[in-house]
Amino acid sequence: HTLFLARTAAAYGALTANRTRVSRFLRQGERVVGAVITDLESGDETEVRAKQVINATGVWTDDTQAMAGTRGQFHVRASKGVHLLVPRDRINSRTGLILRTEKSVLFVIPWGRHWIIGTTDTDWTLDKAHPALSSKDVTYLLEHVNSVLATPLVPEDVEGVYAGLRPLLSGEAAETSKLSREHLVAHPVPGLVVVAGGKYTTYRVMAKDAVDEAVRGLDEKIPDCVTHRVPLLGADGYPALWNARHRLAERSGLHVARIEHLLNRYGSLAPQLLALVAEDPSLGEALPSSDDYL
Ligand SMILES: Cc1cc2nc3c(=O)[nH]c(=O)nc-3n(C[C@H](O)[C@H](O)[C@H](O)COP(=O)(O)OP(=O)(O)OC[C@H]3O[C@@H](n4cnc5c(N)ncnc54)[C@H](O)[C@@H]3O)c2cc1C
Protein backbone atom coordinates (compact mmCIF):
# COMPACT_ATOMS: atom_id res chain seq x y z
CA HIS A 1 0.00 0.00 0.00
CA THR A 2 2.76 2.49 0.87
CA LEU A 3 4.46 1.69 -2.45
CA PHE A 4 1.19 2.47 -4.24
CA LEU A 5 1.02 5.81 -2.42
CA ALA A 6 4.49 6.67 -3.73
CA ARG A 7 3.55 5.49 -7.24
CA THR A 8 0.35 7.55 -7.15
CA ALA A 9 2.31 10.64 -6.10
CA ALA A 10 4.83 9.97 -8.89
CA ALA A 11 1.97 9.67 -11.40
CA TYR A 12 0.96 13.22 -10.41
CA GLY A 13 4.49 14.50 -11.00
CA ALA A 14 6.16 14.02 -7.59
CA LEU A 15 9.81 12.99 -7.61
CA THR A 16 10.26 10.03 -5.28
CA ALA A 17 13.43 8.38 -3.96
CA ASN A 18 13.10 5.34 -1.75
CA ARG A 19 16.04 3.62 -0.01
CA THR A 20 17.50 7.03 0.78
CA ARG A 21 18.31 8.48 4.19
CA VAL A 22 18.40 12.12 5.24
CA SER A 23 21.79 12.61 6.89
CA ARG A 24 21.44 16.34 7.57
CA PHE A 25 19.39 19.39 6.73
CA LEU A 26 20.69 22.21 4.53
CA ARG A 27 20.47 25.59 6.27
CA GLN A 28 20.58 29.20 5.19
CA GLY A 29 20.86 31.01 8.48
CA GLU A 30 18.10 29.60 10.64
CA ARG A 31 16.00 28.52 7.66
CA VAL A 32 15.92 24.89 6.45
CA VAL A 33 16.35 24.94 2.65
CA GLY A 34 16.66 21.24 1.86
CA ALA A 35 18.37 18.05 2.94
CA VAL A 36 21.38 15.91 2.14
CA ILE A 37 20.24 12.40 1.27
CA THR A 38 22.30 9.22 1.02
CA ASP A 39 21.35 6.50 -1.44
CA LEU A 40 21.50 3.38 0.75
CA GLU A 41 22.29 1.14 -2.23
CA SER A 42 25.13 3.11 -3.87
CA GLY A 43 26.22 5.25 -0.90
CA ASP A 44 25.98 8.36 -3.14
CA GLU A 45 25.07 11.66 -1.47
CA THR A 46 22.73 14.19 -3.11
CA GLU A 47 21.59 17.64 -2.04
CA VAL A 48 17.84 18.17 -2.41
CA ARG A 49 16.72 21.79 -2.19
CA ALA A 50 13.15 22.72 -1.29
CA LYS A 51 11.13 25.76 -0.27
CA GLN A 52 9.61 23.68 2.53
CA VAL A 53 10.73 20.35 3.98
CA ILE A 54 8.24 18.03 5.73
CA ASN A 55 9.63 15.64 8.30
CA ALA A 56 7.35 12.58 8.56
CA THR A 57 9.63 9.95 10.08
CA GLY A 58 7.38 8.11 12.55
CA VAL A 59 9.23 6.62 15.52
CA TRP A 60 12.47 8.24 14.29
CA THR A 61 11.03 11.78 14.69
CA ASP A 62 13.11 12.64 17.78
CA ASP A 63 16.33 11.63 15.95
CA THR A 64 15.52 13.54 12.77
CA GLN A 65 14.33 16.62 14.67
CA ALA A 66 17.64 16.52 16.56
CA MET A 67 19.40 16.95 13.17
CA ALA A 68 17.56 20.25 12.83
CA GLY A 69 18.48 21.22 16.37
CA THR A 70 14.80 21.40 17.33
CA ARG A 71 14.47 18.44 19.68
CA GLY A 72 12.14 19.20 22.55
CA GLN A 73 9.07 20.60 20.74
CA PHE A 74 7.34 17.28 21.24
CA HIS A 75 8.53 13.72 21.62
CA VAL A 76 7.56 10.48 19.96
CA ARG A 77 7.68 7.18 21.80
CA ALA A 78 7.79 3.76 20.18
CA SER A 79 5.13 1.28 21.22
CA LYS A 80 5.70 -2.27 20.06
CA GLY A 81 2.82 -4.29 18.64
CA VAL A 82 3.08 -8.00 17.87
CA HIS A 83 0.82 -10.20 15.71
CA LEU A 84 0.88 -14.00 15.49
CA LEU A 85 -0.09 -16.16 12.52
CA VAL A 86 -1.68 -19.57 13.10
CA PRO A 87 -3.09 -21.90 10.40
CA ARG A 88 -6.82 -21.55 9.68
CA ASP A 89 -7.62 -25.13 10.82
CA ARG A 90 -6.42 -24.36 14.38
CA ILE A 91 -9.47 -22.21 15.14
CA ASN A 92 -12.90 -23.56 14.30
CA SER A 93 -14.72 -20.33 13.40
CA ARG A 94 -16.29 -18.86 10.29
CA THR A 95 -15.91 -15.26 11.51
CA GLY A 96 -13.22 -13.05 12.96
CA LEU A 97 -13.31 -12.09 16.63
CA ILE A 98 -12.77 -8.91 18.64
CA LEU A 99 -12.03 -9.49 22.32
CA ARG A 100 -11.78 -6.90 25.07
CA THR A 101 -8.56 -6.99 27.05
CA GLU A 102 -7.63 -5.14 30.24
CA LYS A 103 -5.59 -2.66 28.13
CA SER A 104 -7.30 -2.48 24.76
CA VAL A 105 -8.77 -5.01 22.29
CA LEU A 106 -7.52 -8.17 20.64
CA PHE A 107 -8.35 -9.07 17.04
CA VAL A 108 -8.52 -12.54 15.52
CA ILE A 109 -8.74 -11.93 11.78
CA PRO A 110 -9.04 -14.52 8.99
CA TRP A 111 -6.27 -13.86 6.44
CA GLY A 112 -5.72 -16.26 3.55
CA ARG A 113 -4.77 -19.64 5.00
CA HIS A 114 -4.04 -18.14 8.42
CA TRP A 115 -5.57 -16.29 11.34
CA ILE A 116 -3.83 -13.10 12.43
CA ILE A 117 -3.97 -12.65 16.20
CA GLY A 118 -2.98 -9.34 17.74
CA THR A 119 -1.92 -7.14 19.13
CA THR A 120 0.26 -6.14 22.07
CA ASP A 121 1.13 -2.62 23.22
CA THR A 122 4.39 -2.21 25.13
CA ASP A 123 7.18 0.37 25.29
CA TRP A 124 10.18 -0.29 23.00
CA THR A 125 13.51 1.41 23.69
CA LEU A 126 15.91 -0.86 21.75
CA ASP A 127 16.89 -0.71 18.03
CA LYS A 128 13.97 0.95 16.21
CA ALA A 129 14.86 -0.77 12.94
CA HIS A 130 14.49 -4.21 14.52
CA PRO A 131 11.54 -4.55 16.89
CA ALA A 132 11.46 -8.16 18.09
CA LEU A 133 8.92 -10.26 19.92
CA SER A 134 9.55 -11.95 23.27
CA SER A 135 8.07 -15.13 24.73
CA LYS A 136 6.08 -12.82 27.03
CA ASP A 137 4.30 -11.37 23.96
CA VAL A 138 3.38 -14.86 22.71
CA THR A 139 2.12 -15.92 26.15
CA TYR A 140 0.03 -12.74 26.47
CA LEU A 141 -1.65 -13.22 23.08
CA LEU A 142 -2.24 -16.96 23.45
CA GLU A 143 -3.66 -16.58 26.98
CA HIS A 144 -6.17 -14.01 25.78
CA VAL A 145 -7.29 -15.84 22.67
CA ASN A 146 -7.42 -19.19 24.52
CA SER A 147 -9.92 -17.71 26.98
CA VAL A 148 -12.58 -18.00 24.23
CA LEU A 149 -11.40 -21.09 22.32
CA ALA A 150 -12.72 -24.63 22.87
CA THR A 151 -9.35 -26.08 21.75
CA PRO A 152 -6.54 -23.92 23.12
CA LEU A 153 -3.64 -22.84 20.91
CA VAL A 154 -0.08 -23.76 21.91
CA PRO A 155 3.15 -21.92 20.96
CA GLU A 156 3.91 -24.66 18.38
CA ASP A 157 0.79 -23.56 16.43
CA VAL A 158 2.42 -20.21 15.66
CA GLU A 159 3.73 -20.28 12.08
CA GLY A 160 4.76 -16.64 11.78
CA VAL A 161 4.99 -13.36 13.67
CA TYR A 162 5.06 -9.65 12.89
CA ALA A 163 6.44 -6.95 15.17
CA GLY A 164 6.05 -3.23 14.44
CA LEU A 165 6.39 0.11 16.22
CA ARG A 166 3.63 2.69 16.66
CA PRO A 167 4.79 6.32 16.80
CA LEU A 168 2.98 7.76 19.83
CA LEU A 169 3.14 11.36 20.93
CA SER A 170 4.77 11.40 24.31
CA GLY A 171 2.56 12.46 27.19
CA GLU A 172 2.16 12.02 30.90
CA ALA A 173 0.85 8.45 30.65
CA ALA A 174 3.49 5.89 31.57
CA GLU A 175 1.71 3.12 29.64
CA THR A 176 1.90 3.37 25.84
CA SER A 177 -1.72 2.17 25.46
CA LYS A 178 -2.86 5.40 27.16
CA LEU A 179 -0.82 7.75 24.93
CA SER A 180 -2.62 9.80 22.31
CA ARG A 181 -3.30 8.31 18.87
CA GLU A 182 -3.86 11.85 17.55
CA HIS A 183 -1.29 13.60 15.37
CA LEU A 184 0.49 16.94 15.72
CA VAL A 185 1.89 19.29 13.09
CA ALA A 186 4.53 21.88 13.99
CA HIS A 187 6.67 24.42 12.15
CA PRO A 188 9.66 24.54 14.52
CA VAL A 189 11.95 26.60 12.25
CA PRO A 190 11.26 28.39 8.95
CA GLY A 191 11.28 25.91 6.08
CA LEU A 192 10.70 22.80 8.21
CA VAL A 193 7.33 21.25 9.06
CA VAL A 194 7.09 18.15 11.24
CA VAL A 195 4.11 15.79 11.46
CA ALA A 196 4.06 13.01 14.03
CA GLY A 197 1.82 10.57 15.88
CA GLY A 198 -1.50 9.67 14.31
CA LYS A 199 -2.70 6.42 12.80
CA TYR A 200 -2.61 4.68 9.45
CA THR A 201 -6.38 5.15 9.15
CA THR A 202 -5.92 8.93 9.27
CA TYR A 203 -2.93 9.21 6.93
CA ARG A 204 -4.70 11.48 4.45
CA VAL A 205 -5.81 13.88 7.19
CA MET A 206 -2.23 13.91 8.50
CA ALA A 207 -0.89 14.57 5.00
CA LYS A 208 -3.39 17.38 4.41
CA ASP A 209 -2.57 19.07 7.72
CA ALA A 210 1.19 18.83 7.11
CA VAL A 211 1.01 20.09 3.50
CA ASP A 212 -1.40 22.91 4.47
CA GLU A 213 1.13 24.00 7.09
CA ALA A 214 3.98 23.89 4.54
CA VAL A 215 1.85 25.89 2.07
CA ARG A 216 1.34 28.60 4.71
CA GLY A 217 5.11 29.12 4.55
CA LEU A 218 5.05 29.81 0.78
CA ASP A 219 4.42 33.19 -0.82
CA GLU A 220 2.15 31.70 -3.46
CA LYS A 221 -1.55 31.07 -3.86
CA ILE A 222 -1.96 27.28 -3.79
CA PRO A 223 -5.31 25.57 -4.54
CA ASP A 224 -7.05 23.70 -1.71
CA CYS A 225 -5.98 20.16 -0.92
CA VAL A 226 -7.93 17.43 -2.79
CA THR A 227 -6.38 14.29 -1.31
CA HIS A 228 -9.79 13.05 -0.07
CA ARG A 229 -10.91 12.83 -3.70
CA VAL A 230 -7.77 11.30 -5.22
CA PRO A 231 -7.98 7.51 -5.67
CA LEU A 232 -4.80 5.45 -5.50
CA LEU A 233 -3.41 3.96 -8.69
CA GLY A 234 -5.21 0.68 -9.25
CA ALA A 235 -8.51 1.83 -7.71
CA ASP A 236 -10.00 3.19 -10.92
CA GLY A 237 -11.56 0.36 -12.96
CA TYR A 238 -11.18 -2.27 -10.23
CA PRO A 239 -14.89 -3.29 -9.91
CA ALA A 240 -15.19 -3.94 -13.67
CA LEU A 241 -12.01 -6.04 -13.67
CA TRP A 242 -13.27 -8.00 -10.65
CA ASN A 243 -16.40 -8.86 -12.63
CA ALA A 244 -14.16 -9.94 -15.52
CA ARG A 245 -11.90 -12.12 -13.36
CA HIS A 246 -13.02 -15.45 -14.86
CA ARG A 247 -12.31 -14.13 -18.35
CA LEU A 248 -8.88 -12.87 -17.19
CA ALA A 249 -8.19 -16.34 -15.77
CA GLU A 250 -9.12 -18.02 -19.05
CA ARG A 251 -6.99 -15.65 -21.12
CA SER A 252 -3.94 -15.76 -18.87
CA GLY A 253 -4.07 -19.47 -18.09
CA LEU A 254 -3.84 -18.66 -14.35
CA HIS A 255 -6.33 -20.05 -11.82
CA VAL A 256 -9.10 -17.61 -10.92
CA ALA A 257 -7.90 -17.64 -7.27
CA ARG A 258 -4.56 -16.25 -8.50
CA ILE A 259 -6.34 -13.54 -10.49
CA GLU A 260 -8.39 -12.60 -7.41
CA HIS A 261 -5.19 -12.41 -5.34
CA LEU A 262 -3.52 -10.15 -7.93
CA LEU A 263 -6.62 -7.95 -8.25
CA ASN A 264 -6.82 -7.59 -4.47
CA ARG A 265 -3.17 -6.59 -4.35
CA TYR A 266 -2.68 -4.49 -7.50
CA GLY A 267 -6.22 -3.45 -8.43
CA SER A 268 -6.61 -2.37 -12.03
CA LEU A 269 -2.81 -2.46 -12.49
CA ALA A 270 -2.93 -6.28 -12.29
CA PRO A 271 -3.11 -6.57 -16.13
CA GLN A 272 0.43 -5.09 -16.22
CA LEU A 273 1.59 -8.19 -14.34
CA LEU A 274 -0.47 -10.47 -16.56
CA ALA A 275 1.30 -8.94 -19.59
CA LEU A 276 4.66 -9.86 -18.01
CA VAL A 277 3.40 -13.41 -17.39
CA ALA A 278 2.28 -13.63 -21.05
CA GLU A 279 5.82 -12.68 -22.14
CA ASP A 280 7.51 -15.05 -19.69
CA PRO A 281 5.16 -17.84 -18.49
CA SER A 282 7.64 -18.90 -15.76
CA LEU A 283 6.56 -15.74 -13.88
CA GLY A 284 3.10 -17.33 -13.54
CA GLU A 285 4.46 -20.24 -11.50
CA ALA A 286 4.13 -20.38 -7.71
CA LEU A 287 7.20 -19.47 -5.67
CA PRO A 288 8.92 -22.62 -4.40
CA SER A 289 7.77 -23.35 -0.80
CA SER A 290 5.37 -20.38 -0.88
CA ASP A 291 2.41 -21.63 -2.86
CA ASP A 292 0.24 -18.54 -2.35
CA TYR A 293 2.60 -16.23 -4.24
CA LEU A 294 3.81 -15.97 -7.83
C1 LIG B 1 1.11 -3.62 15.61
C2 LIG B 1 0.55 -2.34 15.08
C3 LIG B 1 -0.81 -2.22 14.89
C4 LIG B 1 -1.35 -1.05 14.39
N1 LIG B 1 -2.68 -1.00 14.17
C5 LIG B 1 -3.21 0.10 13.59
C6 LIG B 1 -4.59 0.14 13.25
O1 LIG B 1 -5.34 -0.82 13.48
N2 LIG B 1 -5.07 1.27 12.67
C7 LIG B 1 -4.27 2.33 12.39
O2 LIG B 1 -4.76 3.30 11.85
N3 LIG B 1 -2.97 2.33 12.70
C8 LIG B 1 -2.41 1.24 13.29
N4 LIG B 1 -1.08 1.22 13.61
C9 LIG B 1 -0.30 2.47 13.49
C10 LIG B 1 0.22 2.75 12.11
O3 LIG B 1 0.77 1.59 11.53
C11 LIG B 1 1.28 3.85 12.23
O4 LIG B 1 0.73 4.95 12.87
C12 LIG B 1 1.78 4.29 10.87
O5 LIG B 1 2.26 3.20 10.13
C13 LIG B 1 2.90 5.30 11.05
O6 LIG B 1 3.23 5.80 9.79
P1 LIG B 1 4.32 6.91 9.66
O7 LIG B 1 4.46 7.16 8.18
O8 LIG B 1 4.06 8.06 10.56
O9 LIG B 1 5.65 6.22 10.22
P2 LIG B 1 6.49 5.02 9.61
O10 LIG B 1 5.62 4.09 8.84
O11 LIG B 1 7.33 4.49 10.73
O12 LIG B 1 7.40 5.76 8.54
C14 LIG B 1 8.48 6.55 8.92
C15 LIG B 1 9.49 6.45 7.79
O13 LIG B 1 10.54 7.38 8.02
C16 LIG B 1 11.72 6.80 7.53
N5 LIG B 1 12.89 7.48 8.11
C17 LIG B 1 13.31 7.49 9.39
N6 LIG B 1 14.45 8.23 9.51
C18 LIG B 1 14.74 8.68 8.27
C19 LIG B 1 15.80 9.48 7.73
N7 LIG B 1 16.79 9.97 8.48
N8 LIG B 1 15.79 9.73 6.40
C20 LIG B 1 14.80 9.25 5.59
N9 LIG B 1 13.77 8.49 6.05
C21 LIG B 1 13.76 8.21 7.37
C22 LIG B 1 11.61 5.33 7.94
O14 LIG B 1 12.46 4.53 7.16
C23 LIG B 1 10.14 5.06 7.68
O15 LIG B 1 9.94 4.57 6.37
C24 LIG B 1 -0.50 0.05 14.10
C25 LIG B 1 0.87 -0.06 14.29
C26 LIG B 1 1.40 -1.24 14.78
C27 LIG B 1 2.90 -1.35 14.96
The ligand as an ORCA input file, in Angstrom:
! r2SCAN-3c Opt
* xyz 0 1
  C       1.112     -3.622     15.611
  C       0.554     -2.341     15.083
  C      -0.808     -2.218     14.891
  C      -1.345     -1.047     14.390
  N      -2.684     -0.996     14.165
  C      -3.206      0.097     13.587
  C      -4.587      0.141     13.251
  O      -5.337     -0.822     13.480
  N      -5.067      1.270     12.671
  C      -4.270      2.331     12.392
  O      -4.760      3.302     11.846
  N      -2.967      2.329     12.703
  C      -2.409      1.245     13.292
  N      -1.082      1.222     13.606
  C      -0.299      2.465     13.487
  C       0.217      2.749     12.105
  O       0.772      1.588     11.533
  C       1.280      3.845     12.227
  O       0.726      4.954     12.873
  C       1.779      4.293     10.869
  O       2.260      3.202     10.126
  C       2.895      5.304     11.048
  O       3.225      5.799      9.794
  P       4.325      6.908      9.660
  O       4.460      7.156      8.180
  O       4.064      8.063     10.562
  O       5.653      6.222     10.223
  P       6.487      5.022      9.609
  O       5.624      4.089      8.841
  O       7.327      4.486     10.729
  O       7.403      5.761      8.538
  C       8.481      6.548      8.916
  C       9.489      6.449      7.790
  O      10.540      7.378      8.021
  C      11.719      6.797      7.527
  N      12.890      7.476      8.106
  C      13.312      7.492      9.395
  N      14.449      8.225      9.513
  C      14.742      8.681      8.270
  C      15.801      9.480      7.725
  N      16.795      9.971      8.484
  N      15.788      9.725      6.398
  C      14.797      9.250      5.594
  N      13.769      8.491      6.051
  C      13.758      8.214      7.366
  C      11.614      5.333      7.939
  O      12.458      4.530      7.156
  C      10.141      5.062      7.677
  O       9.939      4.572      6.374
  C      -0.503      0.052     14.103
  C       0.872     -0.060     14.289
  C       1.404     -1.244     14.776
  C       2.902     -1.352     14.963
*
